[in-house]
Structure formats: C-alpha cells, structure tokens
Amino acid sequence: MAFVWKEEWAIGREQIDSQHRELFKTVNSLIDACHAGKGFNVIDDTMNFLLNYTVKHFNDEETLQRQIGFPGYRGHKKLHDDFKAQAMGLAAKVKAGHSNVVIMQVSQTIGEWLVNHVGKEDRKIGEHLKERKKAISEPDSSDL
C-alpha cells in the first residue's frame, strides 16, 4: 500500500512541503522494494536516510514554528521527539534481524505516522500561516 501525498497537506512553505514529499517518496520506495522482494537490499540505507532526514526536517519545521509564533510548538515538538525515539527503536529492530515482517512493519509504521502527522498536525502550521497572512493583509478596522 503506497502512502499518497495530498496537495491539500501543503503548509505553504516550499522547503517544508518538498521535504514532506521526499519523505513520502522514500517510504513508498521501501514499500515498492519490499513488494519486489528487494526490501533487504534497501532497508539499511532507507533507515539511515529517514533517521537523518527526519532530524533535519524536524529542525527546519520547528525553526519555522518558532519564527511564526506557532501556538502549538511545544506539543508539536514533543510529537517529533517521540517519533525520533520510535524511529530509533525501529532501526534497532531492523539491525537485530532483517525479516520481511520487520521491514514491512517499519515501512507501515513510518508511513502511517507520516500520513497522520502531516495530514493532521502539520496542517495546523499551514492554517496558522494563512491566518497570519490574512491578519497582515487585512487592515484593522480601527486603523481606518
């Protein structure tokens, strides 16, 4: 099962949106490799990429949240920290034994987290950005 990026999840910052698309692409590549019987060949590189890339992505996203005064920053950062710990656990599981079950579990867990997180939590950042832009572009009636 592929995880499909939906353009409605875009938050309106190309750096973050392109990182999201890249994460979806990577998880789907792992799933495709598993279905082709080649999951063993790509799992280590995929896990290393995902661990490193999510750290960079989370840092970029958290920096943006602080810059725009996102009110849910602390809770969102905790979700990121929890996922990093979960991903490290999955990586340890992979290192302990390359089985199709483990590889599919890894791709499923990461994919489902990604869809849920981007589709629900990160959208809140986009909504906050839109509200800020709207507030900036619309003059306060007391200014008239």
Secondary structure, 3 states (H helix, E strand, C coil): CCCCCCHHHCCCCHHHHHHHHHHHHHHHHHHHHHHCCCHHHHHHHHHHHHHHHHHHHHHHHHHHHHHHCCCCHHHHHHHHHHHHHHHHHHHHHHHHCCCHHHHHHHHHHHHHHHHHHHHHHHHHHHHHHHHHHHHHHCCCHHHC
